[in-house]
Amino acid sequence: MEESVDKYTHLIKLSVGTESVKTLAAWQTGRAAQTADGLPCHVTRMWPKREAELLNGGSIYWVFKGMIQCRQRVLRLDEVTGHDGTRHCALVLDPEIHRVAVSPRRPFQGWRYLSPADAPPDLSAAREDDDELPPELAGALAEIGIL
């Protein structure tokens, strides 16, 4: 069943170092990308100011090669200390990755808030197992409204 995400505060982030939803999932199973309790996380320098809104059911939407392709629920924010002693934020994520309707997104740095109106919908359960399209083809199809 599709989860309604239109009422939550979300984040959007370029997936650096992974090329696809499949490689993101594989990377998150490694110890370097997990918390002590085994959940996947992404460490960022900035702490979200809208923490309460984000933790009320929000997700992080991942961008690969200029296309939003999936999301994960943000479960909690953990404080971690960097090698230089500075405070960082670990976005602790639900291990379940939800594929979404492919949507183009221009490059940006860091993470940004994503308004519910701009969040692409989850793919239906029938399409969750569809093969990933090459990013260029997915982008072209999204631009003409087919995806």
Backbone torsions as a table, in degrees:
resi	resn	phi	psi	omega
1	MET	NA	136.9	178.4
2	GLU	-69.8	139.3	178.2
3	GLU	-94.5	133.5	177.4
4	SER	-79.7	121.7	-178.8
5	VAL	-116.6	13.9	-173.3
6	ASP	-80.4	-1.6	-177.7
7	LYS	-113.9	8.6	-173.9
8	TYR	-111.6	160.5	169.8
9	THR	-86.4	132.5	-177.2
10	HIS	-123.1	166.3	170.9
11	LEU	-116.7	157.1	173.4
12	ILE	-132.1	140.3	-174.2
13	LYS	-148.9	138.3	171.7
14	LEU	-70.1	135.6	177.1
15	SER	-87.1	101.3	-177.9
16	VAL	-92.1	127.9	178.2
17	GLY	94.8	-8.4	174.4
18	THR	-125.4	147.0	-173.1
19	GLU	-103.4	-13.6	-173.9
20	SER	-159.4	172.5	176.7
21	VAL	-60.3	-40.5	-179.1
22	LYS	-62.7	-44.0	-179.0
23	THR	-73.6	-28.9	173.4
24	LEU	-62.8	-47.8	-180.0
25	ALA	-60.5	-41.8	179.5
26	ALA	-65.5	-43.1	179.8
27	TRP	-62.6	-39.9	-177.5
28	GLN	-69.1	-15.0	176.9
29	THR	-82.2	-10.0	178.3
30	GLY	-78.9	152.0	-177.1
31	ARG	-60.8	-32.0	-178.0
32	ALA	-65.8	-22.5	-177.7
33	ALA	-105.3	18.8	-176.9
34	GLN	-125.9	154.4	174.2
35	THR	-82.1	174.9	179.0
36	ALA	-60.1	-29.1	179.6
37	ASP	-90.8	12.2	172.6
38	GLY	85.5	5.3	179.2
39	LEU	-86.7	146.1	177.5
40	PRO	-67.6	149.2	177.5
41	CYS	-147.3	161.8	173.9
42	HIS	-129.8	123.3	-178.3
43	VAL	-92.7	131.9	-179.2
44	THR	-132.1	156.4	-176.8
45	ARG	-73.8	-37.4	-174.4
46	MET	-96.6	142.7	176.9
47	TRP	-93.5	127.7	179.4
48	PRO	-61.7	127.2	178.3
49	LYS	-71.0	-26.5	-179.5
50	ARG	-95.7	44.5	-175.2
51	GLU	-55.5	-49.4	-176.5
52	ALA	-61.2	-40.9	179.2
53	GLU	-67.1	-40.8	-179.4
54	LEU	-64.8	-42.0	-177.2
55	LEU	-78.4	-1.9	177.9
56	ASN	-90.9	34.2	177.1
57	GLY	110.0	8.0	-178.9
58	GLY	-74.3	165.3	-178.7
59	SER	-130.3	164.5	167.8
60	ILE	-106.3	128.0	179.0
61	TYR	-98.8	129.3	-175.8
62	TRP	-100.2	133.9	179.2
63	VAL	-107.5	126.6	176.0
64	PHE	-120.8	124.1	175.7
65	LYS	48.1	45.8	175.3
66	GLY	81.8	9.4	-178.2
67	MET	-131.1	128.4	170.0
68	ILE	-71.0	126.9	-176.3
69	GLN	-128.2	-17.7	-178.8
70	CYS	-159.9	172.3	177.4
71	ARG	-146.1	159.4	172.7
72	GLN	-137.3	140.9	175.4
73	ARG	-67.3	141.1	174.5
74	VAL	-91.3	118.6	-176.2
75	LEU	-88.5	-39.8	179.9
76	ARG	-164.3	170.6	175.3
77	LEU	-118.6	125.2	178.6
78	ASP	-111.3	140.7	174.2
79	GLU	-82.8	130.6	175.0
80	VAL	-129.4	154.1	-179.9
81	THR	-106.7	127.4	179.5
82	GLY	-72.0	170.7	179.2
83	HIS	-60.0	-26.3	-179.8
84	ASP	-91.5	5.8	178.6
85	GLY	87.9	0.9	-179.7
86	THR	-85.0	152.5	180.0
87	ARG	-78.1	133.0	176.3
88	HIS	-128.4	167.1	179.7
89	CYS	-113.9	124.7	172.6
90	ALA	-96.8	115.6	174.1
91	LEU	-80.4	108.9	-178.2
92	VAL	-88.4	125.7	-168.5
93	LEU	-114.5	151.5	170.8
94	ASP	-66.4	133.8	-179.6
95	PRO	-65.1	-20.1	-179.5
96	GLU	-76.4	124.0	178.5
97	ILE	-101.0	126.1	179.6
98	HIS	-101.6	120.6	174.4
99	ARG	-74.5	143.5	-178.3
100	VAL	-123.4	166.1	174.6
101	ALA	-59.1	127.8	-176.9
102	VAL	-62.9	129.6	-179.3
103	SER	-135.0	133.4	179.4
104	PRO	-70.0	149.1	179.0
105	ARG	-149.5	129.2	177.6
106	ARG	-69.2	154.0	178.9
107	PRO	-62.6	149.6	176.9
108	PHE	-156.0	167.2	179.8
109	GLN	-104.6	150.0	177.3
110	GLY	67.9	-154.7	174.9
111	TRP	-111.2	160.4	178.0
112	ARG	-135.4	158.3	169.8
113	TYR	-74.3	145.8	178.3
114	LEU	-121.5	120.7	-178.9
115	SER	-69.8	148.6	179.1
116	PRO	-55.6	-34.5	-179.9
117	ALA	-66.1	-27.0	-179.1
118	ASP	-95.1	-3.6	-178.8
119	ALA	-78.4	124.2	178.6
120	PRO	-68.5	148.7	-179.5
121	PRO	-72.6	154.2	173.8
122	ASP	-62.8	149.5	171.5
123	LEU	-70.1	149.8	177.2
124	SER	-66.0	159.3	-179.4
125	ALA	-56.3	-34.0	-179.6
126	ALA	-67.1	-24.1	-177.5
127	ARG	-101.8	-6.2	-177.7
128	GLU	-56.7	-32.2	-177.1
129	ASP	-95.8	7.1	176.6
130	ASP	-58.5	144.9	173.7
131	ASP	-64.4	145.5	176.8
132	GLU	-71.8	135.3	175.9
133	LEU	-83.6	153.5	172.6
134	PRO	-57.5	141.3	-174.9
135	PRO	-53.8	-38.4	-179.0
136	GLU	-64.4	-42.7	179.5
137	LEU	-68.7	-43.9	178.5
138	ALA	-59.4	-41.6	179.3
139	GLY	-64.3	-43.2	179.8
140	ALA	-64.4	-42.5	179.2
141	LEU	-67.5	-38.0	177.9
142	ALA	-65.0	-39.6	-179.2
143	GLU	-63.5	-33.2	179.5
144	ILE	-95.3	5.6	172.4
145	GLY	85.3	16.1	-179.6
146	ILE	-85.5	-33.8	178.0
147	LEU	-100.1	NA	NA
